Amino acid sequence: MKRLRLAAVCSGIFTATATMAAPIDDARFKAMAWLITHQNGDGSWQGAPGLEMAETAAAVEALINAGMTKSDTYAKGVAWLQNHEAYSTDALARQIIALARSGRDTSDLASRLITWRNDEASPQSSWGAYDHYSTSYPDTAMALEAIKVSATSYAQEGYSVCNIVAQRNTGNGGWPYFVPPTGSQSSQILPTAYSLIVLSRYNTSSCGSTTISSVLANGAAWLKTQQKTPGGGFGEGSAGTVLETALAYRALSTVLGASDPAVVNAESFLIAQQQANGSWGGDALLTTQTLASIPATTLSDTDSDGLPDGTETQALLGTNPNVPDAFGLLKGNGRSVAGETTAIPLTTAFIDLPYNAALNTSNGTPPYSWLLSSGDLPDGLSLDSNTGQISGTPTSLGLYNFTYEVLAADMQTSVTSQIEVAEPTEPTQVPALPTWAMLLMGGLLSFIMRHVEHTKARNLR
């Protein structure tokens, strides 16, 4: 009984701790629960096609920042990064940064990145979007950051630093995406944020008479002018966006510190934009990038399973902070959520035979309607949008994955499903015996029955 009371007290303490957490830590706890339950089975995170390297690298960085390096979530994410090839400068740089921070050898990847520099200057000191593409400043900054984080020996490091410094807009201190042969481009939030992040690593250096510290101060001052009031978000338009705010927040907290008013307001904007399920926009890119921008801290992990106590108490995860949780025990994690990251199979269809299946409804208020939003139904089948029935006669074998929307009066639900079209199974056949075999079996059966009757009669005597 005393042990039970102690467990209850401890549980109450953990709940209270989670409740009393700083707003940014509470946001992190909720986002981590979403991140864990939305990891793909292969260890990656993926929203829009082609962004899985950026999303997985940012997720691994976020896990490192939260101290979740003992978790299976982290191990599988790192393994995915080690076994996949990046095809753009941005993706390769992010891959190197995340793997280097996880303690993995990135020497081959960094050497590959260095060979991707373009030939627009001598010595070569800048990067474009792809191998030998024209210079862009988000990519040059990201590449130099990867080289610095991985501690790679790079002879042109000083030239690359001063290349970034030289291409800022001296009138306002920000950076454009690229510098055209003639004229100029206006300063933008993303290249400025990336440039500030990498240049902060060279704070005591200079490029001729220009000190990096003055460049950082001017760049941060321009970036702060892009903050929207009220709200605290950053954006190129009239309103702040999550992605631009997350990167500006990361850059300004690096250069100015967490207590700067612009940083505090940006943090408040991000917290306000977080959804109830812990994500930002239900989007892997926004969620991983925002999580990675939150400064590193040491979070309590009582059971040493790599999952912070505050994350384990979230409703989306709902695990016990006192008991280590193995990979298979994490709710919704296979790494999959049925209907979201993995397809829900419908009944098997057989080629050239009539088929009928009913799609699920939602928890919303009727009436319902159904809409195929992506993927394809098997050839020969169609969806009735009014009834949610899939019917027809399939004409092609295979696995067909598709996503459908259930539209209710008050909500919309998206579900991923799958139909397999297979060959019909052959009915079990009873082999036909020849006449002589049937006569033999009949005689044998008659003999056995007479023997049984004779035995019974003898026993009765």
Secondary structure in CASP SS format (residue, H / E / C, confidence):
PFRMAT SS
TARGET T0000
AUTHOR 0000-0000-0000
METHOD secondary structure of the structure
MODEL  1
M C 1.00
K H 1.00
R H 1.00
L H 1.00
R H 1.00
L H 1.00
A H 1.00
A H 1.00
V H 1.00
C H 1.00
S H 1.00
G H 1.00
I H 1.00
F H 1.00
T H 1.00
A H 1.00
T H 1.00
A H 1.00
T H 1.00
M H 1.00
A C 1.00
A C 1.00
P H 1.00
I H 1.00
D H 1.00
D H 1.00
A H 1.00
R H 1.00
F H 1.00
K H 1.00
A H 1.00
M H 1.00
A H 1.00
W H 1.00
L H 1.00
I H 1.00
T H 1.00
H C 1.00
Q C 1.00
N C 1.00
G C 1.00
D C 1.00
G C 1.00
S C 1.00
W C 1.00
Q C 1.00
G C 1.00
A C 1.00
P C 1.00
G C 1.00
L C 1.00
E H 1.00
M H 1.00
A H 1.00
E H 1.00
T H 1.00
A H 1.00
A H 1.00
A H 1.00
V H 1.00
E H 1.00
A H 1.00
L H 1.00
I H 1.00
N H 1.00
A C 1.00
G C 1.00
M C 1.00
T C 1.00
K C 1.00
S C 1.00
D H 1.00
T H 1.00
Y H 1.00
A H 1.00
K H 1.00
G H 1.00
V H 1.00
A H 1.00
W H 1.00
L H 1.00
Q H 1.00
N C 1.00
H C 1.00
E C 1.00
A C 1.00
Y C 1.00
S C 1.00
T H 1.00
D H 1.00
A H 1.00
L H 1.00
A H 1.00
R H 1.00
Q H 1.00
I H 1.00
I H 1.00
A H 1.00
L H 1.00
A H 1.00
R H 1.00
S C 1.00
G C 1.00
R C 1.00
D C 1.00
T C 1.00
S H 1.00
D H 1.00
L H 1.00
A H 1.00
S H 1.00
R H 1.00
L H 1.00
I H 1.00
T H 1.00
W C 1.00
R C 1.00
N C 1.00
D C 1.00
E C 1.00
A C 1.00
S C 1.00
P C 1.00
Q C 1.00
S C 1.00
S C 1.00
W C 1.00
G E 1.00
A C 1.00
Y C 1.00
D C 1.00
H C 1.00
Y C 1.00
S C 1.00
T E 1.00
S C 1.00
Y H 1.00
P H 1.00
D H 1.00
T H 1.00
A H 1.00
M H 1.00
A H 1.00
L H 1.00
E H 1.00
A H 1.00
I H 1.00
K H 1.00
V H 1.00
S C 1.00
A C 1.00
T C 1.00
S C 1.00
Y C 1.00
A C 1.00
Q C 1.00
E H 1.00
G H 1.00
Y H 1.00
S H 1.00
V H 1.00
C H 1.00
N H 1.00
I H 1.00
V H 1.00
A H 1.00
Q C 1.00
R C 1.00
N C 1.00
T C 1.00
G C 1.00
N C 1.00
G C 1.00
G C 1.00
W E 1.00
P C 1.00
Y C 1.00
F C 1.00
V C 1.00
P C 1.00
P C 1.00
T C 1.00
G C 1.00
S C 1.00
Q C 1.00
S C 1.00
S C 1.00
Q E 1.00
I H 1.00
L H 1.00
P H 1.00
T H 1.00
A H 1.00
Y H 1.00
S H 1.00
L H 1.00
I H 1.00
V H 1.00
L H 1.00
S H 1.00
R H 1.00
Y H 1.00
N C 1.00
T C 1.00
S C 1.00
S E 1.00
C E 1.00
G C 1.00
S C 1.00
T E 1.00
T E 1.00
I H 1.00
S H 1.00
S H 1.00
V H 1.00
L H 1.00
A H 1.00
N H 1.00
G H 1.00
A H 1.00
A H 1.00
W H 1.00
L H 1.00
K H 1.00
T C 1.00
Q C 1.00
Q E 1.00
K C 1.00
T C 1.00
P C 1.00
G C 1.00
G C 1.00
G C 1.00
F E 1.00
G C 1.00
E C 1.00
G C 1.00
S C 1.00
A C 1.00
G C 1.00
T E 1.00
V H 1.00
L H 1.00
E H 1.00
T H 1.00
A H 1.00
L H 1.00
A H 1.00
Y H 1.00
R H 1.00
A H 1.00
L H 1.00
S H 1.00
T H 1.00
V H 1.00
L H 1.00
G C 1.00
A C 1.00
S C 1.00
D C 1.00
P H 1.00
A H 1.00
V H 1.00
V H 1.00
N H 1.00
A H 1.00
E H 1.00
S H 1.00
F H 1.00
L H 1.00
I H 1.00
A H 1.00
Q H 1.00
Q C 1.00
Q C 1.00
A C 1.00
N C 1.00
G C 1.00
S C 1.00
W C 1.00
G C 1.00
G C 1.00
D C 1.00
A H 1.00
L H 1.00
L H 1.00
T H 1.00
T H 1.00
Q H 1.00
T H 1.00
L H 1.00
A H 1.00
S H 1.00
I C 1.00
P C 1.00
A C 1.00
T C 1.00
T C 1.00
L C 1.00
S C 1.00
D C 1.00
T C 1.00
D C 1.00
S C 1.00
D C 1.00
G C 1.00
L C 1.00
P C 1.00
D H 1.00
G H 1.00
T H 1.00
E H 1.00
T C 1.00
Q C 1.00
A C 1.00
L C 1.00
L C 1.00
G C 1.00
T C 1.00
N C 1.00
P C 1.00
N C 1.00
V C 1.00
P C 1.00
D C 1.00
A C 1.00
F H 1.00
G H 1.00
L H 1.00
L C 1.00
K C 1.00
G C 1.00
N C 1.00
G C 1.00
R C 1.00
S C 1.00
V C 1.00
A E 1.00
G C 1.00
E C 1.00
T C 1.00
T E 1.00
A C 1.00
I E 1.00
P E 1.00
L C 1.00
T C 1.00
T C 1.00
A E 1.00
F E 1.00
I C 1.00
D C 1.00
L C 1.00
P C 1.00
Y E 1.00
N E 1.00
A E 1.00
A E 1.00
L C 1.00
N C 1.00
T C 1.00
S C 1.00
N C 1.00
G C 1.00
T C 1.00
P C 1.00
P C 1.00
Y C 1.00
S E 1.00
W E 1.00
L E 1.00
L E 1.00
S E 1.00
S E 1.00
G E 1.00
D C 1.00
L C 1.00
P C 1.00
D C 1.00
G C 1.00
L E 1.00
S E 1.00
L E 1.00
D C 1.00
S C 1.00
N C 1.00
T C 1.00
G C 1.00
Q E 1.00
I E 1.00
S E 1.00
G E 1.00
T C 1.00
P C 1.00
T C 1.00
S C 1.00
L C 1.00
G E 1.00
L E 1.00
Y E 1.00
N E 1.00
F E 1.00
T E 1.00
Y E 1.00
E E 1.00
V E 1.00
L E 1.00
A C 1.00
A C 1.00
D C 1.00
M C 1.00
Q E 1.00
T E 1.00
S E 1.00
V E 1.00
T E 1.00
S E 1.00
Q E 1.00
I E 1.00
E E 1.00
V E 1.00
A E 1.00
E C 1.00
P C 1.00
T C 1.00
E C 1.00
P C 1.00
T C 1.00
Q C 1.00
V C 1.00
P C 1.00
A C 1.00
L C 1.00
P C 1.00
T H 1.00
W H 1.00
A H 1.00
M H 1.00
L H 1.00
L H 1.00
M H 1.00
G H 1.00
G H 1.00
L H 1.00
L H 1.00
S H 1.00
F H 1.00
I H 1.00
M H 1.00
R H 1.00
H H 1.00
V H 1.00
E H 1.00
H H 1.00
T H 1.00
K H 1.00
A H 1.00
R H 1.00
N H 1.00
L H 1.00
R C 1.00
END
